[in-house]
Amino acid sequence: MQKKLKKLKEKLKEIRQNYSHYGSGVEVQNIERQIDNILVDEEIFWKQRSRGDWLREEGDRNTKFFAD
């Protein structure tokens, strides 16, 4: 995920620096949308992972009630 994100950011920077290639901005919008999607996916991944780590380490509040 990080490699693709880095590659897209570099491509976006290159397009923005080269105004003659900027065109209608459709390509820029497409790249920005891809970057946004990657960042959202990454955020969801870390949120789910942190939830999983918390459950493994501490359990939830009802664990003692059901275990006893």
Predicted model as a PDB file, atoms N, CA, C, CB and O in Angstrom, pLDDT in the B-factor column:
MODEL        1                                                                  
ATOM      1  N   MET A   1       0.820  -1.183   0.000  1.00 77.00           N  
ATOM      2  CA  MET A   1       0.000   0.000   0.000  1.00 77.00           C  
ATOM      3  C   MET A   1       0.875   1.263   0.000  1.00 77.00           C  
ATOM      4  CB  MET A   1      -0.939  -0.011   1.206  1.00 77.00           C  
ATOM      5  O   MET A   1       0.599   2.221  -0.721  1.00 77.00           O  
ATOM      6  N   GLN A   2       1.922   1.245   0.812  1.00 86.00           N  
ATOM      7  CA  GLN A   2       2.784   2.428   0.925  1.00 86.00           C  
ATOM      8  C   GLN A   2       3.516   2.712  -0.386  1.00 86.00           C  
ATOM      9  CB  GLN A   2       3.800   2.239   2.060  1.00 86.00           C  
ATOM     10  O   GLN A   2       3.691   3.871  -0.761  1.00 86.00           O  
ATOM     11  N   LYS A   3       3.946   1.654  -1.086  1.00 92.00           N  
ATOM     12  CA  LYS A   3       4.662   1.858  -2.346  1.00 92.00           C  
ATOM     13  C   LYS A   3       3.756   2.497  -3.384  1.00 92.00           C  
ATOM     14  CB  LYS A   3       5.211   0.529  -2.875  1.00 92.00           C  
ATOM     15  O   LYS A   3       4.171   3.402  -4.109  1.00 92.00           O  
ATOM     16  N   LYS A   4       2.519   2.026  -3.452  1.00 92.00           N  
ATOM     17  CA  LYS A   4       1.572   2.583  -4.412  1.00 92.00           C  
ATOM     18  C   LYS A   4       1.251   4.036  -4.073  1.00 92.00           C  
ATOM     19  CB  LYS A   4       0.284   1.748  -4.443  1.00 92.00           C  
ATOM     20  O   LYS A   4       1.147   4.880  -4.963  1.00 92.00           O  
ATOM     21  N   LEU A   5       1.095   4.321  -2.785  1.00 91.00           N  
ATOM     22  CA  LEU A   5       0.817   5.682  -2.341  1.00 91.00           C  
ATOM     23  C   LEU A   5       1.974   6.616  -2.709  1.00 91.00           C  
ATOM     24  CB  LEU A   5       0.567   5.710  -0.820  1.00 91.00           C  
ATOM     25  O   LEU A   5       1.753   7.719  -3.209  1.00 91.00           O  
ATOM     26  N   LYS A   6       3.182   6.175  -2.463  1.00 93.00           N  
ATOM     27  CA  LYS A   6       4.364   6.983  -2.776  1.00 93.00           C  
ATOM     28  C   LYS A   6       4.460   7.234  -4.283  1.00 93.00           C  
ATOM     29  CB  LYS A   6       5.647   6.286  -2.267  1.00 93.00           C  
ATOM     30  O   LYS A   6       4.771   8.343  -4.717  1.00 93.00           O  
ATOM     31  N   LYS A   7       4.192   6.200  -5.068  1.00 94.00           N  
ATOM     32  CA  LYS A   7       4.265   6.317  -6.521  1.00 94.00           C  
ATOM     33  C   LYS A   7       3.215   7.311  -7.033  1.00 94.00           C  
ATOM     34  CB  LYS A   7       4.066   4.936  -7.183  1.00 94.00           C  
ATOM     35  O   LYS A   7       3.504   8.125  -7.910  1.00 94.00           O  
ATOM     36  N   LEU A   8       1.991   7.244  -6.481  1.00 93.00           N  
ATOM     37  CA  LEU A   8       0.939   8.167  -6.896  1.00 93.00           C  
ATOM     38  C   LEU A   8       1.262   9.605  -6.510  1.00 93.00           C  
ATOM     39  CB  LEU A   8      -0.389   7.756  -6.285  1.00 93.00           C  
ATOM     40  O   LEU A   8       1.004  10.531  -7.280  1.00 93.00           O  
ATOM     41  N   LYS A   9       1.826   9.793  -5.318  1.00 92.00           N  
ATOM     42  CA  LYS A   9       2.195  11.144  -4.889  1.00 92.00           C  
ATOM     43  C   LYS A   9       3.280  11.729  -5.784  1.00 92.00           C  
ATOM     44  CB  LYS A   9       2.669  11.132  -3.432  1.00 92.00           C  
ATOM     45  O   LYS A   9       3.246  12.914  -6.115  1.00 92.00           O  
ATOM     46  N   GLU A  10       4.246  10.893  -6.176  1.00 92.00           N  
ATOM     47  CA  GLU A  10       5.313  11.361  -7.064  1.00 92.00           C  
ATOM     48  C   GLU A  10       4.748  11.730  -8.429  1.00 92.00           C  
ATOM     49  CB  GLU A  10       6.405  10.286  -7.214  1.00 92.00           C  
ATOM     50  O   GLU A  10       5.139  12.739  -9.016  1.00 92.00           O  
ATOM     51  N   LYS A  11       3.833  10.916  -8.931  1.00 90.00           N  
ATOM     52  CA  LYS A  11       3.217  11.193 -10.229  1.00 90.00           C  
ATOM     53  C   LYS A  11       2.408  12.492 -10.176  1.00 90.00           C  
ATOM     54  CB  LYS A  11       2.315  10.017 -10.659  1.00 90.00           C  
ATOM     55  O   LYS A  11       2.455  13.295 -11.108  1.00 90.00           O  
ATOM     56  N   LEU A  12       1.671  12.692  -9.090  1.00 88.00           N  
ATOM     57  CA  LEU A  12       0.889  13.909  -8.922  1.00 88.00           C  
ATOM     58  C   LEU A  12       1.791  15.139  -8.875  1.00 88.00           C  
ATOM     59  CB  LEU A  12       0.044  13.825  -7.651  1.00 88.00           C  
ATOM     60  O   LEU A  12       1.489  16.164  -9.486  1.00 88.00           O  
ATOM     61  N   LYS A  13       2.889  15.029  -8.151  1.00 88.00           N  
ATOM     62  CA  LYS A  13       3.846  16.139  -8.060  1.00 88.00           C  
ATOM     63  C   LYS A  13       4.429  16.459  -9.434  1.00 88.00           C  
ATOM     64  CB  LYS A  13       4.980  15.800  -7.068  1.00 88.00           C  
ATOM     65  O   LYS A  13       4.566  17.624  -9.807  1.00 88.00           O  
ATOM     66  N   GLU A  14       4.766  15.417 -10.172  1.00 86.00           N  
ATOM     67  CA  GLU A  14       5.326  15.593 -11.515  1.00 86.00           C  
ATOM     68  C   GLU A  14       4.327  16.296 -12.442  1.00 86.00           C  
ATOM     69  CB  GLU A  14       5.731  14.229 -12.108  1.00 86.00           C  
ATOM     70  O   GLU A  14       4.700  17.191 -13.200  1.00 86.00           O  
ATOM     71  N   ILE A  15       3.071  15.888 -12.377  1.00 83.00           N  
ATOM     72  CA  ILE A  15       2.039  16.497 -13.227  1.00 83.00           C  
ATOM     73  C   ILE A  15       1.840  17.962 -12.859  1.00 83.00           C  
ATOM     74  CB  ILE A  15       0.704  15.731 -13.099  1.00 83.00           C  
ATOM     75  O   ILE A  15       1.726  18.818 -13.735  1.00 83.00           O  
ATOM     76  N   ARG A  16       1.800  18.244 -11.568  1.00 81.00           N  
ATOM     77  CA  ARG A  16       1.584  19.631 -11.124  1.00 81.00           C  
ATOM     78  C   ARG A  16       2.749  20.539 -11.497  1.00 81.00           C  
ATOM     79  CB  ARG A  16       1.367  19.673  -9.615  1.00 81.00           C  
ATOM     80  O   ARG A  16       2.551  21.729 -11.742  1.00 81.00           O  
ATOM     81  N   GLN A  17       3.963  19.991 -11.541  1.00 81.00           N  
ATOM     82  CA  GLN A  17       5.132  20.796 -11.900  1.00 81.00           C  
ATOM     83  C   GLN A  17       5.189  21.064 -13.405  1.00 81.00           C  
ATOM     84  CB  GLN A  17       6.415  20.097 -11.447  1.00 81.00           C  
ATOM     85  O   GLN A  17       5.759  22.063 -13.843  1.00 81.00           O  
ATOM     86  N   ASN A  18       4.604  20.180 -14.176  1.00 80.00           N  
ATOM     87  CA  ASN A  18       4.647  20.300 -15.629  1.00 80.00           C  
ATOM     88  C   ASN A  18       3.290  20.809 -16.114  1.00 80.00           C  
ATOM     89  CB  ASN A  18       5.007  18.931 -16.300  1.00 80.00           C  
ATOM     90  O   ASN A  18       2.436  20.009 -16.499  1.00 80.00           O  
ATOM     91  N   TYR A  19       3.081  22.123 -16.102  1.00 68.00           N  
ATOM     92  CA  TYR A  19       1.780  22.722 -16.423  1.00 68.00           C  
ATOM     93  C   TYR A  19       1.313  22.412 -17.837  1.00 68.00           C  
ATOM     94  CB  TYR A  19       1.846  24.213 -16.238  1.00 68.00           C  
ATOM     95  O   TYR A  19       0.108  22.372 -18.087  1.00 68.00           O  
ATOM     96  N   SER A  20       2.234  22.193 -18.767  1.00 63.00           N  
ATOM     97  CA  SER A  20       1.820  21.902 -20.140  1.00 63.00           C  
ATOM     98  C   SER A  20       1.094  20.563 -20.225  1.00 63.00           C  
ATOM     99  CB  SER A  20       3.036  21.900 -21.075  1.00 63.00           C  
ATOM    100  O   SER A  20       0.264  20.354 -21.110  1.00 63.00           O  
ATOM    101  N   HIS A  21       1.407  19.672 -19.314  1.00 56.00           N  
ATOM    102  CA  HIS A  21       0.780  18.348 -19.294  1.00 56.00           C  
ATOM    103  C   HIS A  21      -0.461  18.330 -18.404  1.00 56.00           C  
ATOM    104  CB  HIS A  21       1.782  17.296 -18.813  1.00 56.00           C  
ATOM    105  O   HIS A  21      -1.178  17.330 -18.354  1.00 56.00           O  
ATOM    106  N   TYR A  22      -0.710  19.424 -17.708  1.00 59.00           N  
ATOM    107  CA  TYR A  22      -1.804  19.495 -16.732  1.00 59.00           C  
ATOM    108  C   TYR A  22      -3.151  19.219 -17.375  1.00 59.00           C  
ATOM    109  CB  TYR A  22      -1.827  20.861 -16.062  1.00 59.00           C  
ATOM    110  O   TYR A  22      -3.998  18.560 -16.773  1.00 59.00           O  
ATOM    111  N   GLY A  23      -3.364  19.711 -18.587  1.00 61.00           N  
ATOM    112  CA  GLY A  23      -4.597  19.452 -19.321  1.00 61.00           C  
ATOM    113  C   GLY A  23      -5.829  19.932 -18.582  1.00 61.00           C  
ATOM    114  O   GLY A  23      -5.824  21.013 -17.994  1.00 61.00           O  
ATOM    115  N   SER A  24      -6.874  19.139 -18.610  1.00 63.00           N  
ATOM    116  CA  SER A  24      -8.145  19.539 -17.998  1.00 63.00           C  
ATOM    117  C   SER A  24      -8.200  19.231 -16.510  1.00 63.00           C  
ATOM    118  CB  SER A  24      -9.294  18.850 -18.695  1.00 63.00           C  
ATOM    119  O   SER A  24      -9.159  19.604 -15.834  1.00 63.00           O  
ATOM    120  N   GLY A  25      -7.218  18.580 -16.014  1.00 81.00           N  
ATOM    121  CA  GLY A  25      -7.207  18.266 -14.586  1.00 81.00           C  
ATOM    122  C   GLY A  25      -7.861  16.942 -14.259  1.00 81.00           C  
ATOM    123  O   GLY A  25      -7.913  16.553 -13.093  1.00 81.00           O  
ATOM    124  N   VAL A  26      -8.360  16.243 -15.259  1.00 85.00           N  
ATOM    125  CA  VAL A  26      -9.023  14.956 -15.023  1.00 85.00           C  
ATOM    126  C   VAL A  26      -8.024  13.948 -14.454  1.00 85.00           C  
ATOM    127  CB  VAL A  26      -9.651  14.412 -16.336  1.00 85.00           C  
ATOM    128  O   VAL A  26      -8.345  13.192 -13.538  1.00 85.00           O  
ATOM    129  N   GLU A  27      -6.824  13.948 -15.000  1.00 86.00           N  
ATOM    130  CA  GLU A  27      -5.800  13.013 -14.521  1.00 86.00           C  
ATOM    131  C   GLU A  27      -5.427  13.320 -13.069  1.00 86.00           C  
ATOM    132  CB  GLU A  27      -4.542  13.079 -15.420  1.00 86.00           C  
ATOM    133  O   GLU A  27      -5.241  12.409 -12.262  1.00 86.00           O  
ATOM    134  N   VAL A  28      -5.321  14.606 -12.746  1.00 86.00           N  
ATOM    135  CA  VAL A  28      -5.009  15.015 -11.373  1.00 86.00           C  
ATOM    136  C   VAL A  28      -6.112  14.569 -10.425  1.00 86.00           C  
ATOM    137  CB  VAL A  28      -4.817  16.545 -11.288  1.00 86.00           C  
ATOM    138  O   VAL A  28      -5.833  14.031  -9.354  1.00 86.00           O  
ATOM    139  N   GLN A  29      -7.350  14.787 -10.808  1.00 89.00           N  
ATOM    140  CA  GLN A  29      -8.477  14.370  -9.972  1.00 89.00           C  
ATOM    141  C   GLN A  29      -8.493  12.859  -9.771  1.00 89.00           C  
ATOM    142  CB  GLN A  29      -9.796  14.825 -10.594  1.00 89.00           C  
ATOM    143  O   GLN A  29      -8.788  12.368  -8.682  1.00 89.00           O  
ATOM    144  N   ASN A  30      -8.173  12.135 -10.829  1.00 92.00           N  
ATOM    145  CA  ASN A  30      -8.147  10.673 -10.752  1.00 92.00           C  
ATOM    146  C   ASN A  30      -7.074  10.199  -9.773  1.00 92.00           C  
ATOM    147  CB  ASN A  30      -7.899  10.067 -12.143  1.00 92.00           C  
ATOM    148  O   ASN A  30      -7.324   9.307  -8.962  1.00 92.00           O  
ATOM    149  N   ILE A  31      -5.895  10.786  -9.845  1.00 92.00           N  
ATOM    150  CA  ILE A  31      -4.798  10.421  -8.943  1.00 92.00           C  
ATOM    151  C   ILE A  31      -5.145  10.800  -7.509  1.00 92.00           C  
ATOM    152  CB  ILE A  31      -3.484  11.109  -9.373  1.00 92.00           C  
ATOM    153  O   ILE A  31      -4.903  10.021  -6.587  1.00 92.00           O  
ATOM    154  N   GLU A  32      -5.711  11.990  -7.314  1.00 93.00           N  
ATOM    155  CA  GLU A  32      -6.093  12.419  -5.958  1.00 93.00           C  
ATOM    156  C   GLU A  32      -7.150  11.488  -5.374  1.00 93.00           C  
ATOM    157  CB  GLU A  32      -6.620  13.871  -5.974  1.00 93.00           C  
ATOM    158  O   GLU A  32      -7.118  11.195  -4.178  1.00 93.00           O  
ATOM    159  N   ARG A  33      -8.078  11.023  -6.191  1.00 95.00           N  
ATOM    160  CA  ARG A  33      -9.112  10.089  -5.734  1.00 95.00           C  
ATOM    161  C   ARG A  33      -8.480   8.757  -5.316  1.00 95.00           C  
ATOM    162  CB  ARG A  33     -10.169   9.858  -6.846  1.00 95.00           C  
ATOM    163  O   ARG A  33      -8.864   8.171  -4.304  1.00 95.00           O  
ATOM    164  N   GLN A  34      -7.516   8.291  -6.097  1.00 96.00           N  
ATOM    165  CA  GLN A  34      -6.822   7.044  -5.758  1.00 96.00           C  
ATOM    166  C   GLN A  34      -6.067   7.187  -4.440  1.00 96.00           C  
ATOM    167  CB  GLN A  34      -5.851   6.641  -6.885  1.00 96.00           C  
ATOM    168  O   GLN A  34      -6.091   6.283  -3.605  1.00 96.00           O  
ATOM    169  N   ILE A  35      -5.398   8.320  -4.256  1.00 95.00           N  
ATOM    170  CA  ILE A  35      -4.665   8.586  -3.015  1.00 95.00           C  
ATOM    171  C   ILE A  35      -5.627   8.599  -1.836  1.00 95.00           C  
ATOM    172  CB  ILE A  35      -3.903   9.928  -3.103  1.00 95.00           C  
ATOM    173  O   ILE A  35      -5.347   8.001  -0.797  1.00 95.00           O  
ATOM    174  N   ASP A  36      -6.760   9.279  -1.994  1.00 96.00           N  
ATOM    175  CA  ASP A  36      -7.766   9.320  -0.926  1.00 96.00           C  
ATOM    176  C   ASP A  36      -8.258   7.920  -0.573  1.00 96.00           C  
ATOM    177  CB  ASP A  36      -8.951  10.200  -1.344  1.00 96.00           C  
ATOM    178  O   ASP A  36      -8.400   7.589   0.604  1.00 96.00           O  
ATOM    179  N   ASN A  37      -8.515   7.109  -1.576  1.00 96.00           N  
ATOM    180  CA  ASN A  37      -8.997   5.744  -1.335  1.00 96.00           C  
ATOM    181  C   ASN A  37      -7.970   4.913  -0.576  1.00 96.00           C  
ATOM    182  CB  ASN A  37      -9.340   5.060  -2.657  1.00 96.00           C  
ATOM    183  O   ASN A  37      -8.319   4.149   0.323  1.00 96.00           O  
ATOM    184  N   ILE A  38      -6.716   5.067  -0.941  1.00 95.00           N  
ATOM    185  CA  ILE A  38      -5.652   4.327  -0.247  1.00 95.00           C  
ATOM    186  C   ILE A  38      -5.572   4.768   1.211  1.00 95.00           C  
ATOM    187  CB  ILE A  38      -4.283   4.540  -0.949  1.00 95.00           C  
ATOM    188  O   ILE A  38      -5.443   3.935   2.108  1.00 95.00           O  
ATOM    189  N   LEU A  39      -5.648   6.073   1.448  1.00 95.00           N  
ATOM    190  CA  LEU A  39      -5.569   6.580   2.820  1.00 95.00           C  
ATOM    191  C   LEU A  39      -6.760   6.127   3.660  1.00 95.00           C  
ATOM    192  CB  LEU A  39      -5.490   8.106   2.815  1.00 95.00           C  
ATOM    193  O   LEU A  39      -6.599   5.809   4.838  1.00 95.00           O  
ATOM    194  N   VAL A  40      -7.940   6.092   3.075  1.00 95.00           N  
ATOM    195  CA  VAL A  40      -9.128   5.608   3.801  1.00 95.00           C  
ATOM    196  C   VAL A  40      -8.969   4.134   4.121  1.00 95.00           C  
ATOM    197  CB  VAL A  40     -10.421   5.840   2.975  1.00 95.00           C  
ATOM    198  O   VAL A  40      -9.251   3.709   5.241  1.00 95.00           O  
ATOM    199  N   ASP A  41      -8.517   3.347   3.145  1.00 94.00           N  
ATOM    200  CA  ASP A  41      -8.303   1.915   3.386  1.00 94.00           C  
ATOM    201  C   ASP A  41      -7.282   1.680   4.490  1.00 94.00           C  
ATOM    202  CB  ASP A  41      -7.847   1.221   2.103  1.00 94.00           C  
ATOM    203  O   ASP A  41      -7.453   0.801   5.334  1.00 94.00           O  
ATOM    204  N   GLU A  42      -6.216   2.478   4.473  1.00 93.00           N  
ATOM    205  CA  GLU A  42      -5.175   2.349   5.495  1.00 93.00           C  
ATOM    206  C   GLU A  42      -5.717   2.713   6.878  1.00 93.00           C  
ATOM    207  CB  GLU A  42      -3.970   3.241   5.149  1.00 93.00           C  
ATOM    208  O   GLU A  42      -5.396   2.053   7.866  1.00 93.00           O  
ATOM    209  N   GLU A  43      -6.528   3.751   6.947  1.00 93.00           N  
ATOM    210  CA  GLU A  43      -7.125   4.150   8.219  1.00 93.00           C  
ATOM    211  C   GLU A  43      -8.044   3.052   8.763  1.00 93.00           C  
ATOM    212  CB  GLU A  43      -7.908   5.461   8.051  1.00 93.00           C  
ATOM    213  O   GLU A  43      -8.022   2.755   9.958  1.00 93.00           O  
ATOM    214  N   ILE A  44      -8.839   2.462   7.894  1.00 91.00           N  
ATOM    215  CA  ILE A  44      -9.726   1.369   8.302  1.00 91.00           C  
ATOM    216  C   ILE A  44      -8.904   0.179   8.792  1.00 91.00           C  
ATOM    217  CB  ILE A  44     -10.646   0.943   7.130  1.00 91.00           C  
ATOM    218  O   ILE A  44      -9.242  -0.440   9.800  1.00 91.00           O  
ATOM    219  N   PHE A  45      -7.826  -0.137   8.077  1.00 90.00           N  
ATOM    220  CA  PHE A  45      -6.966  -1.256   8.468  1.00 90.00           C  
ATOM    221  C   PHE A  45      -6.428  -1.066   9.881  1.00 90.00           C  
ATOM    222  CB  PHE A  45      -5.803  -1.408   7.481  1.00 90.00           C  
ATOM    223  O   PHE A  45      -6.506  -1.975  10.708  1.00 90.00           O  
ATOM    224  N   TRP A  46      -5.877   0.127  10.159  1.00 88.00           N  
ATOM    225  CA  TRP A  46      -5.280   0.368  11.475  1.00 88.00           C  
ATOM    226  C   TRP A  46      -6.331   0.418  12.571  1.00 88.00           C  
ATOM    227  CB  TRP A  46      -4.487   1.667  11.464  1.00 88.00           C  
ATOM    228  O   TRP A  46      -6.068   0.001  13.699  1.00 88.00           O  
ATOM    229  N   LYS A  47      -7.507   0.918  12.260  1.00 86.00           N  
ATOM    230  CA  LYS A  47      -8.579   0.947  13.247  1.00 86.00           C  
ATOM    231  C   LYS A  47      -9.013  -0.472  13.601  1.00 86.00           C  
ATOM    232  CB  LYS A  47      -9.775   1.760  12.724  1.00 86.00           C  
ATOM    233  O   LYS A  47      -9.204  -0.792  14.774  1.00 86.00           O  
ATOM    234  N   GLN A  48      -9.170  -1.321  12.590  1.00 84.00           N  
ATOM    235  CA  GLN A  48      -9.546  -2.714  12.840  1.00 84.00           C  
ATOM    236  C   GLN A  48      -8.442  -3.457  13.585  1.00 84.00           C  
ATOM    237  CB  GLN A  48      -9.860  -3.428  11.521  1.00 84.00           C  
ATOM    238  O   GLN A  48      -8.713  -4.262  14.476  1.00 84.00           O  
ATOM    239  N   ARG A  49      -7.214  -3.183  13.214  1.00 82.00           N  
ATOM    240  CA  ARG A  49      -6.096  -3.864  13.876  1.00 82.00           C  
ATOM    241  C   ARG A  49      -5.997  -3.468  15.342  1.00 82.00           C  
ATOM    242  CB  ARG A  49      -4.778  -3.549  13.162  1.00 82.00           C  
ATOM    243  O   ARG A  49      -5.746  -4.316  16.197  1.00 82.00           O  
ATOM    244  N   SER A  50      -6.192  -2.185  15.639  1.00 79.00           N  
ATOM    245  CA  SER A  50      -6.109  -1.746  17.031  1.00 79.00           C  
ATOM    246  C   SER A  50      -7.233  -2.373  17.848  1.00 79.00           C  
ATOM    247  CB  SER A  50      -6.172  -0.206  17.123  1.00 79.00           C  
ATOM    248  O   SER A  50      -7.033  -2.709  19.016  1.00 79.00           O  
ATOM    249  N   ARG A  51      -8.387  -2.532  17.263  1.00 74.00           N  
ATOM    250  CA  ARG A  51      -9.523  -3.173  17.944  1.00 74.00           C  
ATOM    251  C   ARG A  51      -9.175  -4.634  18.242  1.00 74.00           C  
ATOM    252  CB  ARG A  51     -10.826  -3.083  17.072  1.00 74.00           C  
ATOM    253  O   ARG A  51      -9.447  -5.123  19.338  1.00 74.00           O  
ATOM    254  N   GLY A  52      -8.584  -5.320  17.288  1.00 69.00           N  
ATOM    255  CA  GLY A  52      -8.193  -6.713  17.485  1.00 69.00           C  
ATOM    256  C   GLY A  52      -7.142  -6.858  18.571  1.00 69.00           C  
ATOM    257  O   GLY A  52      -7.214  -7.779  19.384  1.00 69.00           O  
ATOM    258  N   ASP A  53      -6.167  -5.960  18.593  1.00 64.00           N  
ATOM    259  CA  ASP A  53      -5.125  -6.007  19.623  1.00 64.00           C  
ATOM    260  C   ASP A  53      -5.731  -5.776  21.000  1.00 64.00           C  
ATOM    261  CB  ASP A  53      -4.030  -4.958  19.340  1.00 64.00           C  
ATOM    262  O   ASP A  53      -5.354  -6.444  21.963  1.00 64.00           O  
ATOM    263  N   TRP A  54      -6.662  -4.842  21.100  1.00 61.00           N  
ATOM    264  CA  TRP A  54      -7.295  -4.542  22.376  1.00 61.00           C  
ATOM    265  C   TRP A  54      -8.055  -5.758  22.894  1.00 61.00           C  
ATOM    266  CB  TRP A  54      -8.238  -3.339  22.239  1.00 61.00           C  
ATOM    267  O   TRP A  54      -7.977  -6.076  24.081  1.00 61.00           O  
ATOM    268  N   LEU A  55      -8.780  -6.433  22.029  1.00 61.00           N  
ATOM    269  CA  LEU A  55      -9.552  -7.604  22.459  1.00 61.00           C  
ATOM    270  C   LEU A  55      -8.637  -8.740  22.913  1.00 61.00           C  
ATOM    271  CB  LEU A  55     -10.460  -8.090  21.322  1.00 61.00           C  
ATOM    272  O   LEU A  55      -8.941  -9.426  23.889  1.00 61.00           O  
ATOM    273  N   ARG A  56      -7.538  -8.940  22.225  1.00 60.00           N  
ATOM    274  CA  ARG A  56      -6.612 -10.014  22.604  1.00 60.00           C  
ATOM    275  C   ARG A  56      -5.960  -9.728  23.954  1.00 60.00           C  
ATOM    276  CB  ARG A  56      -5.530 -10.195  21.528  1.00 60.00           C  
ATOM    277  O   ARG A  56      -5.783 -10.634  24.768  1.00 60.00           O  
ATOM    278  N   GLU A  57      -5.603  -8.462  24.187  1.00 60.00           N  
ATOM    279  CA  GLU A  57      -4.884  -8.108  25.406  1.00 60.00           C  
ATOM    280  C   GLU A  57      -5.798  -8.005  26.621  1.00 60.00           C  
ATOM    281  CB  GLU A  57      -4.157  -6.803  25.209  1.00 60.00           C  
ATOM    282  O   GLU A  57      -5.451  -8.495  27.695  1.00 60.00           O  
ATOM    283  N   GLU A  58      -6.950  -7.381  26.471  1.00 58.00           N  
ATOM    284  CA  GLU A  58      -7.772  -7.068  27.624  1.00 58.00           C  
ATOM    285  C   GLU A  58      -9.109  -7.805  27.654  1.00 58.00           C  
ATOM    286  CB  GLU A  58      -8.017  -5.608  27.666  1.00 58.00           C  
ATOM    287  O   GLU A  58      -9.694  -7.972  28.723  1.00 58.00           O  
ATOM    288  N   GLY A  59      -9.584  -8.236  26.529  1.00 57.00           N  
ATOM    289  CA  GLY A  59     -10.921  -8.800  26.478  1.00 57.00           C  
ATOM    290  C   GLY A  59     -11.938  -7.679  26.571  1.00 57.00           C  
ATOM    291  O   GLY A  59     -11.579  -6.502  26.541  1.00 57.00           O  
ATOM    292  N   ASP A  60     -13.187  -8.036  26.682  1.00 58.00           N  
ATOM    293  CA  ASP A  60     -14.176  -6.985  26.852  1.00 58.00           C  
ATOM    294  C   ASP A  60     -14.715  -7.022  28.283  1.00 58.00           C  
ATOM    295  CB  ASP A  60     -15.327  -7.140  25.823  1.00 58.00           C  
ATOM    296  O   ASP A  60     -14.314  -7.874  29.076  1.00 58.00           O  
ATOM    297  N   ARG A  61     -15.607  -6.115  28.608  1.00 60.00           N  
ATOM    298  CA  ARG A  61     -16.094  -5.975  29.993  1.00 60.00           C  
ATOM    299  C   ARG A  61     -16.888  -7.183  30.472  1.00 60.00           C  
ATOM    300  CB  ARG A  61     -16.955  -4.739  30.113  1.00 60.00           C  
ATOM    301  O   ARG A  61     -16.976  -7.417  31.678  1.00 60.00           O  
ATOM    302  N   ASN A  62     -17.459  -7.946  29.569  1.00 60.00           N  
ATOM    303  CA  ASN A  62     -18.317  -9.052  29.974  1.00 60.00           C  
ATOM    304  C   ASN A  62     -17.566 -10.386  30.088  1.00 60.00           C  
ATOM    305  CB  ASN A  62     -19.452  -9.193  28.992  1.00 60.00           C  
ATOM    306  O   ASN A  62     -18.188 -11.401  30.400  1.00 60.00           O  
ATOM    307  N   THR A  63     -16.294 -10.411  29.853  1.00 60.00           N  
ATOM    308  CA  THR A  63     -15.543 -11.655  29.878  1.00 60.00           C  
ATOM    309  C   THR A  63     -15.657 -12.372  31.224  1.00 60.00           C  
ATOM    310  CB  THR A  63     -14.088 -11.383  29.561  1.00 60.00           C  
ATOM    311  O   THR A  63     -15.926 -13.573  31.256  1.00 60.00           O  
ATOM    312  N   LYS A  64     -15.460 -11.662  32.328  1.00 60.00           N  
ATOM    313  CA  LYS A  64     -15.533 -12.284  33.649  1.00 60.00           C  
ATOM    314  C   LYS A  64     -16.932 -12.819  33.937  1.00 60.00           C  
ATOM    315  CB  LYS A  64     -15.126 -11.284  34.728  1.00 60.00           C  
ATOM    316  O   LYS A  64     -17.072 -13.892  34.523  1.00 60.00           O  
ATOM    317  N   PHE A  65     -17.951 -12.096  33.540  1.00 57.00           N  
ATOM    318  CA  PHE A  65     -19.317 -12.495  33.796  1.00 57.00           C  
ATOM    319  C   PHE A  65     -19.615 -13.850  33.138  1.00 57.00           C  
ATOM    320  CB  PHE A  65     -20.287 -11.422  33.289  1.00 57.00           C  
ATOM    321  O   PHE A  65     -20.206 -14.734  33.758  1.00 57.00           O  
ATOM    322  N   PHE A  66     -19.201 -13.998  31.890  1.00 56.00           N  
ATOM    323  CA  PHE A  66     -19.499 -15.229  31.168  1.00 56.00           C  
ATOM    324  C   PHE A  66     -18.513 -16.348  31.503  1.00 56.00           C  
ATOM    325  CB  PHE A  66     -19.491 -14.968  29.674  1.00 56.00           C  
ATOM    326  O   PHE A  66     -18.860 -17.519  31.352  1.00 56.00           O  
ATOM    327  N   ALA A  67     -17.304 -16.030  31.950  1.00 60.00           N  
ATOM    328  CA  ALA A  67     -16.299 -17.057  32.244  1.00 60.00           C  
ATOM    329  C   ALA A  67     -16.531 -17.686  33.605  1.00 60.00           C  
ATOM    330  CB  ALA A  67     -14.896 -16.462  32.182  1.00 60.00           C  
ATOM    331  O   ALA A  67     -16.175 -18.849  33.798  1.00 60.00           O  
ATOM    332  N   ASP A  68     -17.109 -16.972  34.552  1.00 53.00           N  
ATOM    333  CA  ASP A  68     -17.295 -17.515  35.903  1.00 53.00           C  
ATOM    334  C   ASP A  68     -18.487 -18.402  36.037  1.00 53.00           C  
ATOM    335  CB  ASP A  68     -17.412 -16.419  36.880  1.00 53.00           C  
ATOM    336  O   ASP A  68     -18.753 -18.920  37.121  1.00 53.00           O  
TER     337      ASP A  68                                                      
ENDMDL                                                                          
END                                                                             
